[in-house]
Amino acid sequence: MKTSSSSKGLLTQLTQFWTLLDDLAENDPESYKNFIQQELNEGKQLYADPEPQFCIQTRILKPKEKMLFINLCQWKRIPAPESVTHPVPLSVGRPEDISETSDTYTVIDVAYNPDILQAAEKDQVKKDQLIKMTMKCVEEQLQFTLSHSYHITKFRIKGSIQRTKQNLMGMQAEFTERMRKEHSLGQIRSSTVSNPDHFPQLLLPKDQVSRKAGRLIEEISSTEIQVEMKIPVYELKIVKDHNEKPLKIELKVELPGINSVSLCDLSVSEDDLLIEVSEKYRLHLNLPESVNTEMTTAKFIKEKSTLMIMMPLVSNGSTVLGF
């Protein structure tokens, strides 16, 4: 009996759906055309594949130290934020451990709406903020502790595009099928209007908009995007010996208003450096030469609010990082 009742209800919905479409086509051809076009466009977005944009390399520090690659993809299924003050939706795939000969690393796929990534590509500051936001989201969602240092790889994606698609899309298979069935029905309804001569508007159910995000879509507070840390004044130079052979990199960073080394967070990798200071200053540099992180030392000159960092090049041996 329940099956029969459900089938009748479904048939009634379908009949109402086609009747509304017929009425709309007859009374307002332009609205009918716009509605059909909107449905087709949304259908394309619903079944669109994620596309790799760029890849970053960093390290997982906890629970187990390991190399990490994050593939940032654009995906039309991910909605754009409603405004600059709204959270930015994104989708985080499952982490996958991959072994190649003696190397083992982790790959995570993250997807944003295309508008977000395209805007980031035009502005290096926004791109850096987006990457840091992505890393923070990965830490929170997967309970990882990541290194603050990262660099953008020369390749756009780590691993195969097919693996990335399966990772991001596989989690939505059941959701997509349900959406396809609901989308076919349309569940069109008329809005309440005060003027009886006005032809009823056709709207998709309001809850369908939120359902598109599904459980895959995670939101990060917009305050994290809006925090803008200043880039401090700095001077970088390569020190050479009498034969003009590079020996080390010296970096001088001016931090007005900072009077304690405890407020400075310094991370140095072989090819880049990150300094974050009490949510006031942030400096990320790609180093011109590979440095020996074990020999890197730093000194804070309190009287001048200046941080001095000495980074010997990799060919010159090794010791200890410290302030």
C-alpha positions as CSV (number, residue, x, y, z in Angstrom):
1,M,0.0,0.0,0.0
2,K,2.8,2.4,0.8
3,T,4.5,1.8,-2.5
4,S,1.2,2.4,-4.4
5,S,0.6,5.6,-2.4
6,S,4.2,6.8,-3.1
7,S,3.9,6.0,-6.8
8,K,0.6,8.0,-7.0
9,G,2.1,10.9,-5.2
10,L,5.1,10.9,-7.6
11,L,2.8,10.7,-10.6
12,T,0.8,13.7,-9.2
13,Q,3.9,15.7,-8.8
14,L,5.0,14.9,-12.4
15,T,1.6,15.9,-13.7
16,Q,1.7,19.2,-11.9
17,F,5.2,19.8,-13.1
18,W,4.4,19.3,-16.8
19,T,1.1,21.3,-16.4
20,L,3.0,24.3,-14.9
21,L,5.6,24.1,-17.7
22,D,2.9,24.0,-20.4
23,D,1.2,27.0,-18.9
24,L,4.4,28.9,-18.6
25,A,5.4,28.1,-22.2
26,E,2.0,29.4,-23.4
27,N,1.6,32.5,-21.2
28,D,5.2,33.6,-20.9
29,P,7.5,32.1,-23.5
30,E,10.5,34.3,-22.4
31,S,10.3,33.1,-18.8
32,Y,9.9,29.5,-20.0
33,K,13.1,29.9,-22.2
34,N,15.0,31.4,-19.2
35,F,13.9,28.6,-16.9
36,I,14.9,25.9,-19.3
37,Q,18.3,27.5,-19.8
38,Q,18.8,27.9,-16.1
39,E,18.1,24.2,-15.6
40,L,20.5,23.2,-18.3
41,N,23.3,25.4,-16.9
42,E,22.8,24.0,-13.4
43,G,22.8,20.5,-14.8
44,K,26.2,21.2,-16.4
45,Q,27.5,22.4,-13.1
46,L,26.1,19.4,-11.2
47,Y,28.0,17.0,-13.4
48,A,31.1,19.0,-14.0
49,D,34.5,17.5,-13.2
50,P,37.0,19.1,-10.9
51,E,40.0,20.7,-12.7
52,P,43.5,20.9,-11.2
53,Q,44.7,24.5,-10.8
54,F,48.0,24.2,-8.9
55,C,49.7,22.0,-6.3
56,I,51.6,23.0,-3.1
57,Q,54.1,20.9,-1.1
58,T,54.5,21.1,2.6
59,R,55.0,18.6,5.5
60,I,52.7,16.9,8.0
61,L,54.4,17.2,11.4
62,K,51.8,15.3,13.5
63,P,50.6,12.7,14.0
64,K,53.4,11.3,11.8
65,E,56.0,13.4,9.9
66,K,55.5,13.0,6.2
67,M,55.7,14.9,2.9
68,L,52.3,16.3,1.9
69,F,51.0,17.5,-1.5
70,I,47.8,19.5,-1.7
71,N,46.1,19.6,-5.1
72,L,43.9,22.8,-5.3
73,C,41.2,22.3,-7.9
74,Q,38.4,24.4,-9.3
75,W,35.0,22.7,-9.4
76,K,31.7,24.2,-10.6
77,R,29.8,22.1,-8.1
78,I,31.2,24.2,-5.3
79,P,29.1,27.3,-4.8
80,A,30.8,30.7,-4.7
81,P,30.4,32.7,-1.5
82,E,27.4,34.9,-1.4
83,S,29.5,38.0,-0.7
84,V,33.0,38.9,0.6
85,T,31.6,38.8,4.1
86,H,30.2,35.2,3.8
87,P,32.2,32.0,4.4
88,V,34.1,30.4,1.5
89,P,32.8,26.9,0.7
90,L,35.3,24.2,-0.2
91,S,35.5,20.4,-0.5
92,V,38.3,18.4,1.1
93,G,38.9,14.9,-0.2
94,R,40.2,12.0,1.8
95,P,44.0,11.9,2.4
96,E,45.7,9.2,0.4
97,D,49.2,7.7,1.2
98,I,51.2,7.0,-2.0
99,S,54.5,5.1,-2.2
100,E,57.0,5.6,-5.0
101,T,60.2,3.5,-4.7
102,S,61.6,4.5,-1.3
103,D,59.4,7.7,-0.9
104,T,56.1,7.7,0.8
105,Y,53.9,10.9,0.8
106,T,50.3,11.9,1.4
107,V,48.1,13.6,-1.2
108,I,45.0,15.6,-0.4
109,D,42.6,17.1,-2.9
110,V,40.8,20.4,-2.2
111,A,38.3,22.0,-4.4
112,Y,36.9,25.6,-4.6
113,N,34.5,27.4,-6.9
114,P,36.4,28.5,-10.0
115,D,35.9,32.2,-9.2
116,I,37.8,31.9,-6.0
117,L,40.9,30.3,-7.6
118,Q,40.8,32.6,-10.6
119,A,40.8,35.7,-8.4
120,A,43.7,34.2,-6.4
121,E,45.8,33.7,-9.5
122,K,45.6,37.4,-10.3
123,D,46.8,38.5,-6.8
124,Q,49.8,37.0,-5.1
125,V,48.6,38.2,-1.6
126,K,45.2,36.6,-2.1
127,K,46.8,33.4,-3.4
128,D,49.0,33.2,-0.3
129,Q,46.0,33.8,2.0
130,L,44.0,31.2,0.2
131,I,46.8,28.6,0.5
132,K,47.2,29.3,4.3
133,M,43.4,29.1,4.7
134,T,43.4,25.7,2.9
135,M,46.2,24.4,5.1
136,K,44.4,25.6,8.2
137,C,41.2,23.8,7.0
138,V,43.2,20.6,6.4
139,E,44.6,20.8,9.9
140,E,41.1,21.3,11.4
141,Q,39.3,18.7,9.4
142,L,41.9,15.9,9.5
143,Q,43.5,16.7,12.9
144,F,46.9,17.2,11.3
145,T,49.6,19.6,12.3
146,L,51.3,21.1,9.2
147,S,54.5,22.9,8.7
148,H,54.0,26.7,8.1
149,S,56.4,26.5,5.1
150,Y,55.2,25.6,1.7
151,H,56.1,26.1,-1.9
152,I,54.1,25.9,-5.1
153,T,55.3,23.0,-7.3
154,K,56.1,23.2,-11.0
155,F,53.4,20.6,-11.7
156,R,49.7,21.4,-11.5
157,I,48.7,18.1,-9.9
158,K,50.4,15.4,-7.8
159,G,49.2,12.0,-9.0
160,S,46.8,11.3,-11.8
161,I,43.8,13.5,-12.7
162,Q,41.7,10.3,-12.6
163,R,42.6,9.6,-9.0
164,T,41.7,13.2,-8.0
165,K,38.4,13.0,-9.7
166,Q,37.5,9.7,-8.1
167,N,38.6,11.1,-4.7
168,L,36.5,14.2,-4.9
169,M,33.5,12.8,-6.9
170,G,33.3,9.4,-5.3
171,M,32.2,10.9,-2.0
172,Q,29.2,12.5,-3.8
173,A,28.0,9.6,-5.9
174,E,24.9,8.8,-3.8
175,F,24.2,12.5,-3.3
176,T,24.5,13.2,-7.1
177,E,22.1,10.4,-7.9
178,R,19.5,11.8,-5.5
179,M,20.0,15.3,-6.9
180,R,19.5,14.0,-10.4
181,K,16.2,12.4,-9.5
182,E,15.0,15.5,-7.7
183,H,16.2,17.7,-10.5
184,S,14.2,15.7,-13.0
185,L,11.1,16.3,-11.0
186,G,11.9,20.0,-10.7
187,Q,9.4,20.3,-7.8
188,I,8.5,23.6,-9.3
189,R,6.2,25.7,-7.2
190,S,4.6,29.1,-7.6
191,S,5.5,32.0,-5.3
192,T,2.8,33.9,-3.4
193,V,2.0,37.1,-5.3
194,S,-0.5,39.8,-4.4
195,N,-1.5,40.6,-8.0
196,P,-3.8,37.8,-9.4
197,D,-3.0,38.9,-12.9
198,H,0.7,38.2,-12.5
199,F,1.8,34.9,-13.8
200,P,3.2,32.7,-10.9
201,Q,7.0,32.6,-10.8
202,L,8.7,29.2,-11.0
203,L,11.3,28.5,-8.3
204,L,13.4,25.6,-7.3
205,P,12.8,24.6,-3.7
206,K,14.8,26.8,-1.3
207,D,16.3,23.8,0.5
208,Q,17.7,22.5,-2.8
209,V,20.2,25.4,-2.8
210,S,21.7,24.4,0.6
211,R,21.6,20.7,-0.3
212,K,23.9,21.3,-3.3
213,A,26.7,21.9,-0.8
214,G,26.0,18.6,0.9
215,R,28.0,17.2,3.7
216,L,31.2,17.5,1.6
217,I,31.2,21.3,1.7
218,E,33.1,22.7,4.7
219,E,32.9,26.4,5.5
220,I,35.7,28.5,7.0
221,S,34.7,31.7,8.8
222,S,35.2,34.8,6.6
223,T,37.1,36.4,9.4
224,E,40.0,34.2,8.6
225,I,40.1,35.6,5.1
226,Q,39.7,39.2,6.2
227,V,42.7,39.1,8.5
228,E,45.5,41.0,6.7
229,M,48.9,40.8,8.2
230,K,51.5,43.4,7.1
231,I,54.5,42.5,5.1
232,P,57.4,43.9,7.1
233,V,60.3,45.8,5.7
234,Y,63.2,43.4,5.0
235,E,66.6,43.2,3.4
236,L,68.0,40.0,1.9
237,K,71.6,39.6,0.7
238,I,73.8,36.7,-0.4
239,V,77.2,36.8,1.3
240,K,80.1,35.5,-0.9
241,D,83.7,34.6,-0.2
242,H,86.7,36.3,-1.9
243,N,86.3,34.0,-4.9
244,E,82.7,35.2,-5.3
245,K,81.4,31.9,-4.2
246,P,78.0,32.2,-2.3
247,L,78.4,31.2,1.4
248,K,75.2,32.2,3.1
249,I,72.0,34.2,3.0
250,E,71.5,37.0,5.5
251,L,68.0,38.3,6.1
252,K,67.2,41.4,8.2
253,V,63.6,42.0,9.1
254,E,62.3,45.1,10.8
255,L,59.3,44.5,13.2
256,P,58.2,47.9,14.7
257,G,56.2,47.4,17.9
258,I,57.6,44.0,18.6
259,N,59.8,43.7,21.7
260,S,60.0,40.0,22.4
261,V,61.3,37.1,20.4
262,S,58.5,34.9,21.9
263,L,56.0,36.7,19.5
264,C,58.0,35.6,16.5
265,D,57.2,32.3,14.7
266,L,60.0,31.3,12.3
267,S,59.9,28.4,9.9
268,V,62.7,27.7,7.4
269,S,62.9,25.0,4.7
270,E,65.6,24.3,2.2
271,D,64.0,26.7,-0.3
272,D,61.7,29.0,1.5
273,L,61.1,30.9,4.7
274,L,58.0,32.0,6.7
275,I,57.9,34.5,9.5
276,E,54.6,35.2,11.4
277,V,54.6,37.7,14.2
278,S,51.7,38.0,16.7
279,E,49.1,38.4,13.9
280,K,50.7,41.7,12.9
281,Y,53.4,40.7,10.4
282,R,53.8,37.9,7.9
283,L,56.6,37.4,5.5
284,H,57.0,34.4,3.1
285,L,60.0,34.3,0.8
286,N,61.2,31.8,-1.7
287,L,65.0,31.7,-1.2
288,P,67.3,32.3,-4.1
289,E,69.6,29.5,-3.0
290,S,69.1,26.2,-1.1
291,V,70.0,26.6,2.6
292,N,71.0,24.3,5.3
293,T,68.2,24.4,7.9
294,E,70.2,22.7,10.6
295,M,72.8,25.5,10.4
296,T,70.3,28.3,10.2
297,T,70.4,30.7,13.2
298,A,68.4,33.7,14.2
299,K,68.9,36.6,16.6
300,F,66.3,39.2,17.8
301,I,67.7,42.7,18.5
302,K,65.2,44.0,21.0
303,E,66.4,47.6,21.0
304,K,65.8,47.9,17.2
305,S,62.9,45.5,17.0
306,T,64.9,43.7,14.3
307,L,65.2,40.0,13.5
308,M,68.4,38.8,11.9
309,I,68.5,35.4,10.2
310,M,71.7,33.7,9.0
311,M,71.2,30.8,6.6
312,P,74.3,29.0,5.3
313,L,74.0,27.3,1.9
314,V,73.6,23.6,1.7
315,S,77.2,23.0,0.6
316,N,78.6,24.4,3.8
317,G,77.9,21.7,6.5
318,S,75.4,21.7,9.3
319,T,74.5,22.5,12.9
320,V,71.5,24.0,14.9
321,L,68.4,26.3,14.3
322,G,67.7,28.6,17.2
323,F,67.1,32.1,18.5
